[in-house]
C-alpha cells in the first residue's frame, strides 16, 4: 500500500520521493472494488492527491474454452509448467498482444499459435542471416562504416523498421502494450515473407557485388534495430539474437541487449510514399495469386503478362517495384490498362430477396436504374465505397454491397481477380517456350527438395544424373538449372537411378552426387 508500505507516518521525506506512483496494474474485475478503491479512498482522506498517475486494469485469464481455471476442475495451468512447455517469451508475447479489456483464454493452442506466428518466423530470419553471413566471411566492420547503394527493397525495409520503432516507442509511452506489439507482428511478416524471400538470391549468389553488400548491410541493421526494440517484450529471445548477430559483428557493443538504450527512430529513413507503393505491390500480388489459383495454373509456370487496373499510378514510374511484382507473379511483362473491358466484363444485378421487403413495388424501378449503369463503374464504386447510390425518379436510393451483386466474367485466355477497386488480369495462353520454362522451374524445385532430404548443406555442390528425360529442358534452360541447384555437371546415364520425379505427368529418374570442393 502506498501509505503503510512506504512509511507515510514514520518517514514522510522518503514517502514524498515515491508518491504518487507513476504506474500500477492489476486485474480490473478483481481490484476495482478492492485495491484500486482502497488506494483512492486512503489518498482522498490522508493526502488529497491521486495515488497513481497511470493505472492499467486488465480482464481475466481463463482456460481455452473461456471457463474459469480451478484445480478442482482440472483445467488450471501452473506457471512453471507453462513456462517449461511453451517458453516464457511465448507467454509474454501472448499477454502483450491481448486486448486488456477482453478476457484471455489461455492455453497451449494459443501459445503454439504465437510461436508459429511470431517466434519461428523471426528465428528463421536470424538463422538465414547467420548461416549465409558465416559462409561469406564478410568484413562487417568495413561494410557498416560506409553504406553501400541501397535498392528499393532495402530502402523500404529500413523505412519500415524505423517507422516501427517510432510506433512502438509512442505506444509504450502511452502504456499500450497491445498497440506496441501488434505492429511488430506485421513487421515480422514483411521481413520474412517479403524482404528475405524477395532477396534470397542476393545473399547466396557467388558475386560479391554492391547488391549483395546492400542486402547484408540492410538485414544486419534491421535485425539489430528490431532486437533492441523487442528486448522489453521477449527478453530471452532478444538476448540470444543479440549475442548471435550483434556481438559477433560488434564485439565492443554492450555485453547484453539489456544494457543498450531503446532505439530511436531515424525519421530521415522513413519513406511513407514508398511504404504505400510497396503495400500496393503486395496487394496486387495477392490478387494475382488468387487469379492464378482459381485458374488452376501452377505458381512455377511462367505466364505472358499481367494487366493492372490500379489507382496507384505512381507505380508506372518505379520499374524496380514492377520487376518485383512480375517476378512474384511469374509473368514476363507488366502492363497498365485503364479500361479492362477487352479482358473482363461485369454482370450487375440486385438482390430482390433483400430489396423486396425493404422497398416493395419500387424494387423493379431500382433494378432498372442499376442495370442502366456502367457495370464496371458499379463494381469500382462498390469496391471503393462499399455502397451504391442510384437515382430513382426524384429520389436517391443507397444500396449496400450486400444488396448489389457484380459478377466478373473473364474473356478466353485471361484470369482475373479484383478487390478494393484494384484489378489484376493474367494472360494465360502458354507458348511452347513458356511450358519448357515452367518445367525447368519445377525441376529446380524438386531437386532442391531432394538436396534437403539428402542432408546436403546449402553450399554443397552436386552432380545431377538423369535417364535422358531432361534433355529438352536442359537444351533450353541448362545454365539456369545448374546455377539454381549448384550443379557442377548434369549428365545423362544408363544406370539405374534412385529418385523418380514428375514433370507435367512425365516420369524422369534422377540421382544426386555430392562433389567435394577443393580446400
Buried (B, 14 or more C-beta within 10 A) or exposed (E): EBBEEBEBEEEEEEBEEEBBBEEBBBBBEEBBEEBBEBBBEBBEEEBEEEBBEEBEBBBBBBBEEEEEBEEEEEBEBEEEEBEEEBBBBBBBBBBBBBEBEEBBBBBBEBBEEBBEBBBEBBBEBBEBBBBBBEEBEBEBEEBBEEBBEBBBBBBBBBBBBBBBBBBBBEBBEEBBBBBBBBBBBEBBBBBBEBBBEBBEEBBBEEEEEEBBBBBBBBBBBBBBBBBBBBBBBBBEBBBBBBBBBBBBBBEEBEEBBEEBEEBEBBEEBBBEEBBEBBEBBBBBBBBBBBBBEEBEBEBBBBBBBBBBBBEBEBBEEBEEBBEBBBEBBBBBEBEBBEEBEEBBBBEBEBBBEBBBEEBEEBBBBBBEBBEEBEBBEBBBBBBEEEBBEBEBEEEEBEBEBEBBBBEBEBEEEBBBBBEEBBBBBBBBEBEEEBEBBBBBBBBBBBBBEBBEEBEBEEEBBBBBBBBEBBEBBBEBBBEBBBEBBBBEEBEEEEEEBEBEBEBEEEEBBBBBBBEEEEE
